[in-house]
Amino acid sequence: MGDIDLRIEDAAAPDASREPFLVALGERVRSLRARKGLTRRALALASDVSERHLANLELGVGNVSVLVLRQVARALDCELVELLGDETASSPEWLLIRDLLRGRGDDDLRRARLALTELYGDAGRPGARTSRIALLGLRGAGKSTLGRRLADDLGVPFVELNVEIERVAGCGLGEIHNLLGPAAYRRYERRALEEAIQLYPDAVIATPGGLVSDPATLNLLLGHCYAIWLQASPEEHMSRVLAQGDLRPMAGNTEAMDDLRRILAGRAAFYGQADLAFDTGGRSPDDAFAGLRAALRAAIGR
């Protein structure tokens, strides 16, 4: 770790523990970390800030310097203002839009987003958005298994976005993460999605579980695809991944289930922006496919 002046106050200090700004800052860091699917140790390595300092920051008792916050923001691949809670930009138009949306509930905000999607999304061709089906969800949700069957049934190409990311990057996913870092991965992920949208007017696309953690990429997907969130409990996600012979989630991590629950909780609201949610829990592959197919027909007539 680098030598960083954090000026961390004692966790027991009453003034620090009662400071609303520091508490809100810590909650934003913790939420962003969960959304990105990063453990505290992974964030510590990516930001070059110790786990102890990050723990204090997330608890709202870390009086961190601006330079440290910048390191954390870079590791989380977000703007510094997102950590500080300032969602506006310097443009007068942004300020006017923010004022129109201020204080509105989720239903109103969803209607506003859908209106903007209709205005700026793939509206040039009638039915263009519903001709591409994008499957969202954590690993083990059934995106690949159900996606292939759905593509065959609809007579359209099946696109595994992870494969497209490797093609665009020219190397494997492990190399991207280990050598280039999460920010580079998100860039390749967005580029792969852009190319898939351009190349496939009709397709079923299985997306990586963390795609929803980048708002720009999620907006791109929602604007050009009909999104379906494949839901399952954390226990089912884990058991399905392990049943496939992938032991990585448990390797050297005794808190794997807790991490998985935090990731799902951090991403649930973003998965929830999908057009349709379908619960695969407690279903066999055949039963899940039949249910998904029926739900899709009822929703968009396909």
N, C-alpha and C positions, 0 to 999 in steps of 0.2 A: 504494500500500500504506500501511497505517496505521503509526504509529510504535509498535513493540511491543518490549518488553524481553524478549528471548528468552534471554539469558545463554548463548548457544551456546558450548560448549567447543571447543577446537581438535580437528579430526577426528583428529589424530595423537596426541592425549593418551591414554596407555595406560590410565589409570583409567577414562575414559569408554568406551573401546572394549571394556573387559572387564566393564562393569556389566551384569549379566544383566537387570535390570528395564528399563533403557533399550533394550536390544536387543529384548526381548520387546515393549515398547511400540511400537518402530519397525515390527516385523513385523506387529502388529495394525493399525497405521495403513495400511501398504502393502496388506495383505490386504483391509481394508475399502474402500480406494480402488479396488482392482481389481474388487471385487464390485459397487461402484456404477457401474463403467464410466467412472471419471474419470481423466483424465491428471493428472500432477502440476501442470501449469499451470492446469488447470481447478479443481483443489482450491485452489491458491494464490489464484485470483481469488475463489472462493466464500468462503474463510475469511479473506481479507485478510492472509495470511501469505506471505512471499516463498518462491519456489521453492527458494532456497538453504537457507532455514531448514527447509523441509519435507524436503529431501534429507537434511540432517543428522539430523532427527527420525527418518526412516525407516531411516537407517543405524545408529541407536542411539547417536549421539554428541551429540544435542541435549538439553541440560538445560533443557527448556522450562518456562515458568511455567504455573500452573494456568489462568490466563486464556487463554493461547494454546491450551492443550489444549481448553478449552471452545469456542473459536472453530472449531477443527478438527472437534470432535465435532458441532457444529451444522451445519457444511458437509457432513459425512458423514451427517447425519440419524440420529445414534445417540446414546445416552446416554453421558455421560462415563465411567461405570463400565465400559462396554464397551471403551473404549480402555485403561482401567487394569487390565482383566482380572478384575474382580469381577462374576461373573455372578449373584450372589445378590441378594435383596431383603431388606427388614427383616421381612417376614412370617415367622412360625414355620413356616407350611406350606411356603413356598418352601425354607426351610432343611432341612426334613425330606425334601422331594422331592429336593433336591440331594444329600443324604446317601445316599438310596436309589440314585441314579444315578451317584454318584461312582465313578470307576475302571472303569466298564463300557465294553465295546467298542461299535463302531458297530452291530453286529447287535442287541445288547441294547437300545441306545438307539432303534433303528428300531422294534423291537417295542413299546417303551414309547410311542413317538409314535403308532404306528398304533392302539394301545389307547386312547389319549387322543382320537385322531381319531374312533374309533368311538363313544366316549362323548359327545363334544361336537360332532362334525361333523353332516352332514346324514343322521342315522340315522332320522329320523321316517318316511320313506317307503322301503319296500323297493326296493333298486336305485337310489335317488336319486343317489348319487354317480357311478355308472357311466352315468347317463343324460346327464350333461354331460361332454364330452370337452374337456380343455384341452391345448393344444399349447404346449410350452415350447421355448426355444432362442434362440440369437443371431439377429440379422438375417441373412437369406440361408439359413436352415435349411429354408425351404419351408412355414412355418406358414400363410401366407395361401393359397398355391397349393393345398397338400394339404388345408388346412382347408376350403376351399370345396367341393372335390370330395368330401371325406368327409361334409360336411353334406348335400350333394345325395344322396349314396348312402344315407345313413341317414334322409333325409327330415325333417331337423330344421333349425332356423335356424342360420345362421353369424353369429358375433359377432366383429367385429374390435375388440378392446378399445381400441386407439388411437383409433378413431372414437368410442367411448363416452366416453373420457377428454375428448376435445374437446367433446363434447356437454355433459358435466357441468360442465366448466370455462367453457364459453361462449367459448372462443378456441382457436387452433391450438396444436399441441404446441410449435412454436418460440417462440410468445409466452409459454407457460407457463414454459419453461426460461429464456428470456432475461429476462423481466420479473419472474417470481415465484420462480424458483429451484427446485432439485431437491427440497427438502422439500415445497413446494406440489405439485409434480408427483406425488410419492408419495402425498400425501393424495387427490388427484383419482383416481389409479390405483386406490387401495383402494376409494374410493366407487363408481367405475365397476364394479369387480368385484362389490361388494356388490349393486348394482342389477341387474347381469346375472344373478346367482344368483337374485335375487328374481323377475325377469321371465321367465326362461327355465328351466323345469324340465327341458327337453331341448334341448341345443344343442352345437355345436362352437365353442369359444372359442379364438381366436388371441391369445396374450398378448404384451406387449412383452418384449424380451429381458432388461431389467433388473428385471422384476417379482420375481425370486427374491432380489433384494438386500434386500428388506424382509421380515423373518421373520414379522411379523403378517399381511402380505398373502399370503405363501406358505402359511402355515398355513390361512388362509381358503380358498385355492384347493384345497389338498390335502384339506381337510375336506368340500368340496362338489363336487369334480370328480374324474374319473379323468384323471390327468395323464400325458402322453406327452412325453418329451424327444426332439426331433428333432435328431440329432447330425450333425455334419460337421466336417471339418478346418478350421482357421483359413483356409487358402488357398482352400478351396471357399466358405466364407462370404464372403470378400472378392470372389472372382471373380463370384459370383452377384449380389452387390449392384452391382458395377460393370457387369455385363451388363444390369442393369435400367436403366442410364443414370444411376445415382446416384453422382456423383463426390465427394460430401462426405467420405467416409472418407479420401481421399487429399489433399484440398484443404489446402495449407499444412502438411501433416504427413508428414514424411519417415520417421517411425517408426510409421506406421499399422499395419503388420503386427505389429510388436512389441507395440503397445498392444492389438491384437486378441488376440494370444496370451495376454497377461497377463489380460485380461478373461475369456477363456474358462477359463483356469486358476483364476482367483479364484472363478468361478461354478460350476465343474463339480460340486463336491460338493453344491451346492444344486439344480442341475438333476437330479442323481442321486437326489434324493428322489422323483422322479416314479415312478409305478406301472410304467411301461414305457419303455424306451429303444429308439429305432429309428434306425439309421444310414442317412442318405440319401446318403452319399458315393458318388460314382461311378455314380449311377443317373440315368436319364432321369426326367422327371416321371411318365410312365406307369408305369414300372417301380417308382418309389418309392411311388406310390399303391397299386399292386397289393400290394407288400410290406407296406406299412402296414396295408392292409385285412386281409390275411391274419393279421398279427400281432395285430390287435385282435380278430378272431374267435377266435383261439386263446386269447387272454387272458381275454376276458369274454363270448364267445359272441355278439358283435354284428357 
